[in-house]
Amino acid sequence: MNVFKYKALSSEGIERSGVVLADNLSQAYADICRKQLMPTDISRVYRVSSKISLNEILMFFLHIDFQLKCGTKINDAIENYTDFQGNKILNAKLLEISESLKSGYSLKEAFQNSVFDTITTGLLEAAEKTGNLSEIISNILEFLKLQKEWKSKVKSTLAYPIFMACLALCIMWFCAAILGPQVIELLNDYANGDVPLLTSFTVNYLPRVSAGILGIMIISVVLFIKGSKKSKNKLLTIPVLGDIFCKAILWKFFKTLQIALTSKLDFIKAFDLGLNSVSVEKIYTDLMQAKTQILCGYKIFESLSALKYLPKSIVTAIYVGETGNNLENSIARISDELYKEIVSDLKNFGQFLNVGLIGLTGGIFIFILHSLFYPLYNYVEVIGQ
């Protein structure tokens, strides 16, 4: 089916807009008319992006969770959401899901290859098998809320330090690349070409240094957001930040594992869903080896104890849960503790960065004053003559 966007007039003369799925333009026109609308403009959407924001997906599941608790069927809940949701691309995706459900596809098949990740589709598959759709939707909603909160905390922690770092680099580049040559020209004219070594270094090399540092910062951010599992291994080697990044990966794994177990999935399937959340090759490979050992009959805590980056407290908690037949609660406590540690570490790291960058910015100002303007001060009398 194709996606068509339209503008139309209601019976009251109010302009409406939206999207419909249809095989051709004539069918799209007929579908719009069945909504008691008079089409004024219809055009086909040739490129439908799969990039939908986390906030939009969160709002969708908030709506679905509310509708299911009110007794509405999921297919009707999806169609109701498209009536007032403003993102036409998301509407098109949801209409595709709705059409698939009407055609008899399962929840997993309908949601697969859309804007939803493999974790969501795996949990929906479990919901279909166990009949706990409303409960599992609530679990997905809880997970999305925590993801949003986590991203918000990362942004708020790093926003000011990144701004200060960029400001310091820009000032350093401006002084060295723009003002520096003018200072050297004055010294050549009035100080018989006596240019101090520090001033020469500042003008000739400092712009390259600042550009290089800025480039490293940009590459690090790109690796963090868009990098492959293999390239993200390098982020684990960064002091302090690498430890926080590792904890964040483990938190997402254990939180996914907890939600999957709460959704009545067996441990191996829940473990597989957790693996889908891991975005670092080293951690993913180690967890795969642990899964292989579990399948060979080893205890869960024995298999996970071989992971060097997994704290002993986590292994102990898994041991207690496994031997006491209360693994689900133990996994929940592990994910909660990891989240608290991440929030605390981020706060401390942000404070450390703030102090460090204020000192760095002050040092850059002093360095520039000494290398560029102090030589001029020494030759004020000469320049005055």
C-alpha positions as CSV (number, residue, x, y, z in Angstrom):
1,M,0.0,0.0,0.0
2,N,1.0,3.6,-0.6
3,V,0.8,6.6,1.8
4,F,-1.2,9.6,0.8
5,K,-1.4,12.9,2.6
6,Y,-4.5,15.1,2.2
7,K,-6.2,18.3,3.0
8,A,-10.0,18.3,3.1
9,L,-13.1,20.2,4.3
10,S,-15.5,18.9,6.9
11,S,-19.3,19.4,6.6
12,E,-18.9,22.5,8.8
13,G,-16.3,23.9,6.4
14,I,-13.3,23.3,8.7
15,E,-10.1,22.4,7.0
16,R,-8.7,19.0,8.0
17,S,-5.4,17.2,7.1
18,G,-4.0,13.8,7.6
19,V,-2.7,10.6,5.9
20,V,-4.4,7.5,4.5
21,L,-3.1,4.2,3.2
22,A,-4.4,3.2,-0.3
23,D,-3.3,1.3,-3.4
24,N,-3.9,4.3,-5.7
25,L,-5.2,7.9,-5.7
26,S,-8.8,6.9,-6.5
27,Q,-9.0,4.6,-3.5
28,A,-7.4,7.3,-1.3
29,Y,-10.1,9.8,-2.5
30,A,-12.8,7.3,-1.6
31,D,-11.4,6.5,1.8
32,I,-11.3,10.2,2.6
33,C,-14.9,10.7,1.5
34,R,-15.9,7.8,3.8
35,K,-14.7,10.0,6.7
36,Q,-17.3,12.6,5.6
37,L,-14.7,14.9,4.3
38,M,-14.4,16.7,1.0
39,P,-10.8,16.3,-0.3
40,T,-9.2,19.5,-1.6
41,D,-5.7,18.2,-2.1
42,I,-4.2,14.7,-2.2
43,S,-0.6,13.8,-2.8
44,R,1.4,10.6,-2.4
45,V,4.3,10.4,0.1
46,Y,7.1,8.7,-1.6
47,R,9.6,8.6,1.2
48,V,8.4,7.7,4.7
49,S,11.2,8.1,7.3
50,S,11.5,5.6,10.2
51,K,13.0,8.2,12.5
52,I,10.4,9.0,15.2
53,S,11.4,10.7,18.5
54,L,11.4,8.9,21.8
55,N,8.9,11.4,23.1
56,E,6.4,10.6,20.3
57,I,6.7,6.9,21.0
58,L,6.2,7.5,24.7
59,M,3.0,9.6,24.0
60,F,1.7,6.8,21.8
61,F,2.1,4.1,24.5
62,L,0.6,6.5,27.1
63,H,-2.5,6.7,24.9
64,I,-2.5,2.9,24.3
65,D,-2.1,2.2,28.0
66,F,-5.0,4.5,28.9
67,Q,-7.2,3.1,26.1
68,L,-6.6,-0.6,27.1
69,K,-7.4,0.1,30.7
70,C,-10.7,1.7,29.5
71,G,-11.5,-1.6,27.7
72,T,-10.7,-0.4,24.1
73,K,-9.2,-3.0,21.7
74,I,-5.7,-2.2,20.6
75,N,-6.6,-1.8,16.9
76,D,-9.2,0.8,17.8
77,A,-6.9,2.5,20.2
78,I,-4.2,2.8,17.5
79,E,-6.7,4.3,15.0
80,N,-8.1,6.7,17.7
81,Y,-4.6,8.0,18.3
82,T,-4.0,8.9,14.6
83,D,-7.1,11.1,14.7
84,F,-5.4,13.7,16.9
85,Q,-1.7,13.0,16.6
86,G,0.1,15.6,14.6
87,N,3.1,13.7,13.1
88,K,1.9,12.5,9.7
89,I,4.8,10.2,9.3
90,L,4.1,8.4,12.6
91,N,0.4,8.3,11.6
92,A,1.3,6.5,8.3
93,K,3.3,4.0,10.3
94,L,0.5,3.4,12.7
95,L,-2.0,3.0,9.9
96,E,0.2,0.4,8.4
97,I,0.2,-1.5,11.8
98,S,-3.6,-1.1,12.0
99,E,-4.0,-2.5,8.5
100,S,-1.8,-5.4,9.3
101,L,-3.8,-6.2,12.5
102,K,-7.0,-6.1,10.5
103,S,-5.5,-8.5,7.9
104,G,-4.9,-11.1,10.7
105,Y,-1.2,-10.5,11.4
106,S,0.0,-11.0,15.0
107,L,1.1,-8.1,17.2
108,K,4.8,-9.0,16.7
109,E,4.4,-9.2,12.9
110,A,2.4,-5.9,12.7
111,F,4.9,-4.0,14.8
112,Q,7.9,-5.5,13.3
113,N,10.0,-3.4,10.8
114,S,8.2,-0.2,11.9
115,V,9.3,2.5,14.2
116,F,9.5,0.1,17.2
117,D,12.6,-1.7,18.2
118,T,13.1,-5.5,18.7
119,I,12.6,-5.2,22.5
120,T,9.1,-3.7,22.0
121,T,8.1,-6.3,19.4
122,G,9.5,-9.1,21.6
123,L,7.4,-8.0,24.6
124,L,4.3,-7.6,22.4
125,E,4.9,-11.2,21.2
126,A,4.9,-12.3,24.9
127,A,1.8,-10.3,25.5
128,E,0.0,-12.1,22.7
129,K,1.0,-15.5,24.1
130,T,0.2,-14.8,27.7
131,G,-2.8,-12.5,27.3
132,N,-1.2,-9.8,29.6
133,L,-1.3,-7.1,27.0
134,S,-2.3,-4.3,29.3
135,E,0.3,-5.2,31.9
136,I,3.1,-5.5,29.3
137,I,2.1,-2.2,27.7
138,S,2.5,-0.6,31.2
139,N,5.9,-2.3,31.5
140,I,7.0,-0.9,28.1
141,L,5.7,2.6,29.1
142,E,7.7,2.4,32.4
143,F,10.9,1.5,30.4
144,L,10.3,4.4,27.9
145,K,9.8,6.9,30.8
146,L,13.1,5.8,32.4
147,Q,14.9,6.1,29.0
148,K,13.5,9.6,28.6
149,E,14.5,10.5,32.2
150,W,18.0,9.1,31.6
151,K,18.6,11.0,28.4
152,S,17.3,14.2,30.1
153,K,19.8,13.8,32.9
154,V,22.7,13.2,30.5
155,K,21.8,16.3,28.5
156,S,21.4,18.5,31.6
157,T,24.7,17.2,33.1
158,L,26.7,17.7,29.9
159,A,25.0,20.8,28.4
160,Y,26.9,23.4,30.4
161,P,30.3,21.8,30.3
162,I,30.1,21.3,26.6
163,F,29.0,24.9,26.1
164,M,32.0,26.1,28.3
165,A,34.4,23.8,26.4
166,C,33.2,25.1,23.0
167,L,33.3,28.7,24.2
168,A,36.9,28.3,25.4
169,L,38.0,26.7,22.2
170,C,36.3,29.4,20.1
171,I,38.0,32.1,22.1
172,M,41.3,30.4,21.8
173,W,40.9,30.0,18.0
174,F,39.7,33.6,17.6
175,C,42.6,35.1,19.5
176,A,45.2,32.9,17.9
177,A,43.9,33.0,14.3
178,I,42.5,36.5,14.1
179,L,44.3,38.6,16.6
180,G,47.6,36.7,16.5
181,P,48.7,37.6,13.0
182,Q,48.0,41.3,13.8
183,V,50.1,41.1,17.0
184,I,53.0,39.6,15.0
185,E,52.7,42.2,12.3
186,L,53.0,45.0,15.0
187,L,56.0,43.3,16.5
188,N,57.7,43.0,13.1
189,D,57.1,46.6,12.4
190,Y,58.0,48.1,15.8
191,A,60.1,45.5,17.6
192,N,62.6,44.7,14.7
193,G,61.0,41.3,14.2
194,D,61.7,40.2,17.7
195,V,58.7,37.8,18.1
196,P,58.8,35.7,21.3
197,L,58.7,31.9,20.8
198,L,55.5,31.6,22.9
199,T,53.7,34.1,20.7
200,S,54.9,32.3,17.5
201,F,53.6,29.0,18.9
202,T,50.3,30.5,19.7
203,V,49.7,31.9,16.3
204,N,51.1,29.0,14.3
205,Y,49.9,26.0,16.2
206,L,47.2,26.9,18.7
207,P,44.4,27.2,16.0
208,R,45.2,23.6,14.9
209,V,45.2,22.4,18.5
210,S,41.8,23.9,19.2
211,A,40.4,22.6,15.9
212,G,41.8,19.1,16.8
213,I,40.3,19.1,20.2
214,L,36.9,20.2,18.8
215,G,37.1,17.5,16.2
216,I,37.8,14.8,18.9
217,M,34.8,16.1,20.9
218,I,32.6,15.8,17.8
219,I,33.8,12.3,16.9
220,S,33.2,11.2,20.5
221,V,29.6,12.4,20.4
222,V,29.0,10.8,17.0
223,L,30.5,7.5,18.2
224,F,28.3,7.7,21.3
225,I,25.1,8.3,19.3
226,K,25.6,6.7,15.9
227,G,28.7,4.4,16.3
228,S,28.6,0.7,15.7
229,K,28.9,-1.9,18.5
230,K,32.6,-2.3,17.7
231,S,33.5,1.4,17.6
232,K,31.7,2.0,20.9
233,N,34.3,-0.3,22.6
234,K,36.6,2.7,22.6
235,L,34.2,4.7,24.8
236,L,34.7,2.2,27.6
237,T,38.4,3.1,27.8
238,I,37.7,6.8,28.6
239,P,38.4,7.4,32.4
240,V,35.3,8.0,34.5
241,L,33.0,8.5,31.5
242,G,33.7,5.0,30.3
243,D,32.7,3.6,33.7
244,I,29.4,5.6,33.6
245,F,28.8,4.4,30.0
246,C,29.4,0.8,31.0
247,K,26.9,1.1,33.9
248,A,24.3,2.6,31.5
249,I,24.7,-0.3,29.1
250,L,24.3,-2.8,32.0
251,W,21.3,-0.9,33.4
252,K,19.5,-1.1,30.1
253,F,20.3,-4.8,29.8
254,F,19.0,-5.6,33.3
255,K,16.0,-3.3,33.0
256,T,15.0,-5.0,29.8
257,L,15.6,-8.4,31.4
258,Q,13.4,-7.4,34.4
259,I,10.5,-6.2,32.2
260,A,10.8,-9.4,30.0
261,L,10.7,-11.6,33.1
262,T,7.7,-9.6,34.5
263,S,6.0,-10.2,31.2
264,K,6.2,-14.0,31.8
265,L,8.9,-14.7,29.3
266,D,11.2,-17.6,30.0
267,F,14.8,-16.6,31.1
268,I,16.5,-17.4,27.8
269,K,14.0,-15.4,25.7
270,A,14.2,-12.6,28.3
271,F,18.0,-12.7,28.1
272,D,17.8,-12.5,24.3
273,L,15.7,-9.3,24.6
274,G,18.2,-7.9,27.0
275,L,21.0,-8.6,24.5
276,N,19.1,-6.6,21.9
277,S,19.5,-3.5,24.1
278,V,23.3,-3.8,24.3
279,S,25.1,-1.4,21.9
280,V,28.8,-2.3,22.7
281,E,30.5,-5.2,21.1
282,K,32.7,-6.2,24.0
283,I,29.8,-6.3,26.5
284,Y,27.5,-8.0,23.9
285,T,30.1,-10.7,23.2
286,D,30.7,-11.4,26.9
287,L,27.0,-11.7,27.6
288,M,26.6,-14.1,24.6
289,Q,29.3,-16.3,26.1
290,A,27.4,-16.2,29.4
291,K,24.2,-17.2,27.6
292,T,26.0,-20.2,26.0
293,Q,27.2,-21.3,29.4
294,I,23.6,-21.1,30.8
295,L,22.4,-23.2,27.9
296,C,25.1,-25.7,28.8
297,G,23.7,-26.1,32.2
298,Y,25.7,-23.7,34.3
299,K,24.0,-21.5,36.9
300,I,23.2,-18.0,35.9
301,F,25.4,-16.4,38.6
302,E,28.3,-18.7,37.6
303,S,28.0,-17.7,34.0
304,L,27.8,-13.9,34.8
305,S,30.6,-14.0,37.4
306,A,33.2,-14.3,34.6
307,L,32.3,-10.8,33.4
308,K,35.1,-8.5,34.7
309,Y,33.1,-5.3,34.5
310,L,30.2,-6.8,36.5
311,P,30.5,-5.8,40.2
312,K,30.5,-8.6,42.8
313,S,27.4,-7.1,44.4
314,I,25.4,-7.8,41.2
315,V,26.6,-11.4,41.0
316,T,25.7,-11.9,44.7
317,A,22.3,-10.5,44.1
318,I,21.7,-12.9,41.2
319,Y,23.0,-15.8,43.3
320,V,20.5,-14.9,46.1
321,G,17.7,-14.6,43.6
322,E,18.5,-17.8,41.7
323,T,18.9,-19.9,44.8
324,G,15.8,-18.4,46.5
325,N,13.6,-18.7,43.4
326,N,13.2,-15.0,43.4
327,L,15.3,-14.0,40.4
328,E,12.8,-11.5,39.1
329,N,12.9,-9.3,42.2
330,S,16.7,-9.6,42.3
331,I,17.0,-8.3,38.8
332,A,14.6,-5.5,39.6
333,R,16.8,-4.4,42.6
334,I,20.0,-4.6,40.4
335,S,18.5,-2.3,37.7
336,D,17.2,0.1,40.4
337,E,20.7,0.3,42.1
338,L,22.5,0.7,38.8
339,Y,20.2,3.6,37.9
340,K,20.8,5.3,41.2
341,E,24.6,4.8,40.7
342,I,24.4,6.3,37.2
343,V,22.5,9.3,38.4
344,S,24.9,9.9,41.2
345,D,28.0,9.4,39.0
346,L,26.6,11.8,36.4
347,K,26.0,14.4,39.0
348,N,29.6,14.1,40.4
349,F,31.1,14.0,36.9
350,G,29.1,17.1,35.9
351,Q,30.4,19.0,39.0
352,F,34.0,17.8,38.3
353,L,33.7,19.0,34.6
354,N,32.3,22.4,35.7
355,V,35.2,23.1,38.0
356,G,37.8,21.7,35.6
357,L,36.5,23.7,32.6
358,I,36.3,26.9,34.6
359,G,39.9,26.4,35.5
360,L,40.8,25.5,31.9
361,T,39.0,28.6,30.6
362,G,40.8,30.8,33.1
363,G,44.1,29.2,32.1
364,I,43.5,29.8,28.4
365,F,42.8,33.5,29.1
366,I,46.0,33.8,31.1
367,F,48.0,31.9,28.4
368,I,46.6,34.2,25.6
369,L,47.3,37.3,27.6
370,H,50.8,36.2,28.3
371,S,51.6,35.0,24.7
372,L,49.9,37.7,22.7
373,F,49.4,40.9,24.7
374,Y,52.3,40.8,27.1
375,P,54.9,41.2,24.3
376,L,53.0,44.3,23.1
377,Y,53.0,45.7,26.6
378,N,56.8,45.4,26.7
379,Y,57.1,47.3,23.5
380,V,54.6,50.1,24.3
381,E,57.3,52.8,24.4
382,V,58.8,51.5,21.1
383,I,55.4,51.5,19.4
384,G,54.7,55.0,20.8
385,Q,57.7,56.3,19.1
